[in-house]
Amino acid sequence: MALDMDKLQEFLGRFVSDLGATVAAGNVVVGHRLGLYQALASGPAHADELAARTQTSPRYITEWLRGQAAGGYVEYDAATDTYSMTEEQAFALANPDGAVYAPGAFVLALGTLRAEPRITEFFRPGYIANLIPSWIPALDGVQDKLRAGAKVADIGCGLGASTILLAQEYPNSHVTGSDYHDRSIELARKRAADAGVADRASFEVASASSFSGSEYDLAATFDCLHDMGDPLAAARHVRQALKPDGTWLVVEPYAADEPAGNMNPVGRAYYNFSTQLCLPNALSQTGGYALGAQAGEAAIRQVVTDAGFTRFRRAAETPFNLVYEVRP
């Protein structure tokens, strides 16, 4: 078989790009943990100056900065041997509470490869940017209920990022977060106490098909329905726990119904995360489901319809998420 050298070079170029991104992930997380991006965003610097700002080793900082510049994550001025960040780079890399905090995705990527539960670090910026400003208002009548005082179930809450945000924004409501992972719940309780919302945000160790309580005005599952071994059992339990006029907010990764529609950079990331994280998690549980992170709207609609819900609509969307309103 004769090799087409042009096609080989094209493939190797893709491979090198992927390899560079893989290796760079560790240094992005280093920048995140040591505050290097934030320090550089405050003003241009030589390597020695950035090391002084962050109390780190100049030699390591030199190597780190060169790698960041080679990847286009920071700017390099060869004439002055200084490094800086554009407004766009700083927006994406230096603000942990911004609408887009790219290093959080690399934390998740490395955590996935080590099988560590780091999901909250990735999704929290998305919740901050969208949950209160757009997702809740997109639901019929829910915002008014929350302002007046509602009973909320945050199912699969992880470390409680969404639970705490809801409790902070709607002080008249009570939010109960649940997750089957006891260590996550332990940390969620601490975070709620630190945020000053422990009086209106409580937590329990429970699966999505066994969380306690009833007569909820709002139930929410954030990027977790596709991780469950039996999402149908979870959906049936949600329906039973809701008030007759209650609402289930379902947030899932952005996906087309057919694989061909997901052959893009976002789909690529989600499929790879799903292979390492979502499918193993679902298949380790009873139930026999493995929706995966790219399930699509039709698959989610089928689950909630089979569970007995009669109303389902896409209420909102972002480049990374689809937001559904589900009613009994």
Residue pairs with C-beta under 8 A, 6 or more apart in sequence:
20 71
21 71
24 67
24 71
24 73
25 106
25 109
25 110
26 110
27 64
27 67
27 68
28 73
28 93
28 102
28 103
28 106
29 103
29 106
29 107
29 110
30 36
30 64
31 37
31 64
31 68
31 93
31 103
32 96
32 103
32 104
32 106
32 107
34 54
34 56
35 54
36 50
36 54
36 56
36 61
36 64
37 85
37 90
37 93
37 94
37 103
38 94
38 95
39 45
39 50
39 53
39 54
40 50
40 74
40 83
40 84
40 85
40 94
41 85
41 89
41 90
41 93
41 94
42 53
43 84
44 77
44 82
44 83
44 84
45 53
45 82
45 83
45 84
46 81
46 82
46 83
47 58
47 61
47 62
47 65
47 81
47 83
48 58
48 61
50 56
50 61
50 65
50 83
51 57
51 58
51 60
51 61
54 61
65 74
65 76
65 83
66 76
68 74
68 83
69 75
69 76
69 83
73 89
73 93
74 83
74 84
74 85
74 89
75 83
75 84
75 85
75 86
75 89
76 82
76 83
77 83
77 84
85 93
85 94
91 98
91 100
92 98
92 100
92 101
92 102
93 101
93 102
93 103
95 101
96 103
96 104
96 125
97 125
97 128
98 125
98 129
99 125
99 126
99 128
99 129
100 125
100 129
101 125
104 121
104 122
104 124
104 125
105 122
105 269
107 118
107 121
107 122
108 118
108 119
108 121
108 122
108 273
109 273
110 118
111 117
111 118
111 121
112 118
112 273
112 276
112 277
113 276
117 158
117 181
117 184
119 158
119 223
120 158
120 159
120 160
120 161
123 161
123 222
123 223
124 161
126 318
126 320
126 321
127 161
127 162
127 165
127 222
128 165
130 316
130 318
130 321
131 162
131 165
131 166
132 165
132 166
132 169
134 316
135 249
135 251
135 315
135 316
135 323
136 142
136 143
136 146
136 249
137 143
138 315
138 316
138 323
138 325
139 218
139 247
139 249
139 315
139 325
140 247
140 325
141 247
142 150
142 217
142 218
142 247
142 249
145 173
145 217
145 218
146 152
146 166
146 169
146 170
146 172
146 173
146 217
146 218
147 170
147 172
148 172
149 172
149 173
150 170
150 172
150 173
150 174
150 217
150 218
151 173
151 174
151 176
151 213
151 215
151 216
151 217
151 218
152 166
152 173
152 174
152 175
152 176
152 216
152 217
152 218
152 219
152 220
153 175
153 176
153 178
153 211
153 213
153 216
153 218
153 219
153 220
153 238
153 241
154 160
154 162
154 163
154 166
154 175
154 176
154 177
154 178
154 220
154 222
155 178
155 208
155 211
155 219
155 220
155 221
155 224
155 234
155 238
156 178
156 179
156 208
156 221
156 222
156 224
156 225
156 227
156 228
157 163
157 177
157 178
157 179
157 184
157 185
157 188
157 203
157 222
158 179
158 181
158 184
158 188
158 224
159 184
159 187
159 188
159 191
160 177
160 184
160 187
160 188
160 189
160 191
160 192
160 201
160 203
161 191
162 177
162 220
162 222
163 175
163 176
163 177
163 188
163 192
163 201
163 203
164 188
164 191
164 192
164 195
164 197
164 201
166 173
166 175
166 201
166 220
167 173
167 174
167 175
167 192
167 195
167 197
167 200
167 201
168 195
168 197
171 200
173 200
174 200
174 201
174 202
175 200
175 201
175 202
176 201
176 202
176 203
176 204
176 211
176 212
176 213
177 185
177 188
177 201
177 202
177 203
177 204
178 185
178 203
178 204
178 205
178 206
178 207
178 208
178 211
178 212
179 185
179 188
179 203
179 205
179 206
180 205
180 206
180 207
180 208
181 205
182 205
185 203
185 204
185 205
188 203
189 198
189 203
192 198
192 201
192 203
204 211
204 212
206 212
207 234
208 221
208 224
208 225
208 228
208 231
208 233
208 234
208 237
208 238
209 230
209 233
209 234
209 236
209 237
210 237
211 237
211 241
213 241
214 240
214 241
215 241
215 242
215 243
216 241
216 242
216 243
216 246
217 242
217 243
217 246
217 247
218 246
218 247
218 248
218 249
219 238
219 241
219 242
219 246
219 247
219 248
219 249
220 248
220 249
220 250
220 251
221 234
221 238
221 248
221 249
221 250
221 251
222 251
223 251
223 252
223 253
223 321
225 231
225 234
225 235
225 250
225 252
225 291
225 300
225 303
226 252
226 253
226 274
226 278
226 282
226 291
226 292
226 293
226 295
227 277
227 278
227 281
227 282
228 234
228 282
228 285
228 287
228 289
228 291
229 281
229 282
229 283
229 284
229 285
229 286
229 287
229 288
229 289
229 290
230 285
230 286
230 287
230 288
230 289
231 287
231 289
231 291
231 303
232 287
232 289
232 303
232 306
232 307
233 287
235 303
235 304
235 306
235 307
235 309
236 307
236 308
238 248
238 307
239 248
239 307
239 308
239 309
239 328
242 248
242 328
244 328
245 327
245 328
246 327
246 328
247 325
247 326
247 327
248 304
248 309
248 325
248 326
248 327
249 323
249 324
249 325
249 326
250 300
250 304
250 323
250 324
250 325
250 326
251 321
251 322
251 323
251 324
252 295
252 300
252 321
252 322
252 324
253 270
253 293
253 294
253 295
253 320
253 321
253 322
254 266
254 270
254 317
254 318
254 319
254 320
254 321
254 322
255 261
255 262
255 267
255 270
255 293
255 294
255 295
255 296
255 297
255 322
256 262
256 267
256 294
256 296
257 296
257 297
257 298
257 299
258 296
259 294
261 267
261 296
262 270
262 271
262 294
266 319
266 320
267 294
270 293
270 294
271 292
271 293
271 294
273 293
274 292
274 293
274 294
278 291
278 292
278 293
279 290
279 292
282 289
282 290
282 291
282 292
283 290
291 299
291 300
291 303
297 314
297 322
297 324
300 324
301 312
304 312
304 324
304 326
305 312
308 328
309 326
309 327
309 328
310 327
310 328
311 325
311 326
311 327
311 328
312 324
312 325
312 326
312 327
313 324
313 325
314 322
314 323
314 324
315 323
315 324
315 325
316 323
317 323
